[in-house]
Amino acid sequence: PSLTGQLRQRALSANGKFALRGEQGEGQLQLSLGNSRITAKGKVGDQLDIAAQLQPLQLDDVLPGATGTVRGQLQVS
């Protein structure tokens, strides 16, 4: 599925692919909001295995009034 539009006068675009089999799931997501970009993929179930990249995440895109930028990778396992 995909989504496009505006959120607080910022361009919003998202697409993802998800699958659920019993209690196990896996998927991937790409999200753009204003100047922020987030990509994530992973599996959930008995164990978590999730990887995300913030490239960059402008804090004011997601939290009105916030300042700063976050860049990096997040790994949860």
C-alpha positions as CSV (number, residue, x, y, z in Angstrom):
1,P,0.0,0.0,0.0
2,S,1.0,3.6,-0.5
3,L,0.0,7.0,0.8
4,T,0.6,10.5,-0.5
5,G,-0.6,13.9,0.7
6,Q,0.2,16.8,3.0
7,L,0.7,16.9,6.8
8,R,1.0,20.3,8.4
9,Q,1.8,21.8,5.0
10,R,4.6,19.3,4.4
11,A,4.7,16.7,1.6
12,L,4.0,13.2,2.8
13,S,4.7,10.0,1.0
14,A,4.8,6.5,2.3
15,N,4.8,3.0,0.9
16,G,5.2,-0.3,2.5
17,K,4.9,-4.1,2.2
18,F,3.8,-6.2,5.1
19,A,3.0,-9.9,5.6
20,L,1.6,-11.6,8.7
21,R,1.6,-15.4,9.2
22,G,0.1,-16.3,12.5
23,E,2.1,-14.4,15.1
24,Q,5.1,-13.8,12.8
25,G,5.3,-10.7,10.6
26,E,7.7,-9.0,8.3
27,G,7.7,-5.9,6.2
28,Q,9.4,-2.8,4.9
29,L,8.5,0.8,4.9
30,Q,9.7,4.0,3.2
31,L,8.4,7.3,4.6
32,S,9.1,10.9,3.5
33,L,7.7,13.9,5.4
34,G,9.0,17.3,4.4
35,N,12.7,16.9,4.3
36,S,12.8,13.8,6.4
37,R,13.4,10.3,5.1
38,I,13.0,7.0,7.0
39,T,13.4,3.5,5.7
40,A,12.8,0.4,7.8
41,K,12.5,-3.3,7.3
42,G,12.3,-6.2,9.6
43,K,10.6,-9.2,11.2
44,V,8.5,-9.4,14.4
45,G,7.4,-12.5,16.3
46,D,9.2,-14.6,18.8
47,Q,12.2,-12.3,18.2
48,L,12.6,-8.8,16.8
49,D,14.8,-8.0,13.9
50,I,14.3,-4.5,12.7
51,A,16.6,-2.1,10.9
52,A,15.9,1.5,10.2
53,Q,17.7,4.4,8.6
54,L,17.1,8.1,9.3
55,Q,18.5,10.0,6.4
56,P,18.0,12.6,7.8
57,L,15.1,13.1,10.2
58,Q,14.3,16.8,10.7
59,L,12.7,17.1,14.1
60,D,10.4,19.9,13.2
61,D,8.9,17.6,10.5
62,V,7.6,15.2,13.1
63,L,7.3,17.4,16.2
64,P,6.1,21.0,15.6
65,G,8.5,23.5,17.3
66,A,11.4,21.1,17.7
67,T,14.8,21.9,16.2
68,G,17.6,19.7,15.1
69,T,18.4,16.8,12.8
70,V,18.9,13.1,13.5
71,R,20.9,10.9,11.1
72,G,21.8,7.4,11.6
73,Q,20.9,3.7,11.7
74,L,18.8,1.9,14.2
75,Q,19.1,-1.9,14.7
76,V,16.7,-3.8,17.1
77,S,17.3,-7.5,17.5
